[in-house]
Amino acid sequence: MKATGLLRRRIVYSERSFAELVLWQLPKPLAGSSHAYKYRLAFVVDGACVLRYDNEADKGDHRHAAGEETPFGFESPEQLMQAFLRDIARYRREDRDA
């Protein structure tokens, strides 16, 4: 069984910013993950990725924000999306033009 694409979507927030959401279901977990999902969620402002949630083999689930990479406690695709969208809302409140 191959990976199954579950989501591929671009959300435009303004002329300067958009989010790109990509989620696959895998036949088995990646090394370093306890779940069978692969994902890449990015928020881009003025051509620069200012927020990203992803998982990589051997690195596991993590979040990139403000120049730092921190672990992320993945529970479900729904919880992942909620956390990502909440972070975008917080970023947009702080940067009114985003």
Rosetta blueprint (number, residue, H / E / L):
1 M L
2 K L
3 A L
4 T E
5 G E
6 L E
7 L E
8 R E
9 R E
10 R E
11 I E
12 V E
13 Y L
14 S L
15 E L
16 R L
17 S E
18 F E
19 A E
20 E E
21 L E
22 V E
23 L E
24 W E
25 Q E
26 L L
27 P L
28 K L
29 P L
30 L L
31 A L
32 G L
33 S L
34 S L
35 H L
36 A L
37 Y E
38 K E
39 Y E
40 R E
41 L E
42 A E
43 F E
44 V E
45 V E
46 D L
47 G L
48 A E
49 C E
50 V E
51 L E
52 R E
53 Y E
54 D E
55 N E
56 E E
57 A L
58 D L
59 K L
60 G E
61 D E
62 H E
63 R E
64 H E
65 A E
66 A L
67 G L
68 E E
69 E E
70 T E
71 P E
72 F L
73 G L
74 F L
75 E L
76 S L
77 P H
78 E H
79 Q H
80 L H
81 M H
82 Q H
83 A H
84 F H
85 L H
86 R H
87 D H
88 I H
89 A H
90 R H
91 Y H
92 R H
93 R H
94 E H
95 D L
96 R L
97 D L
98 A L
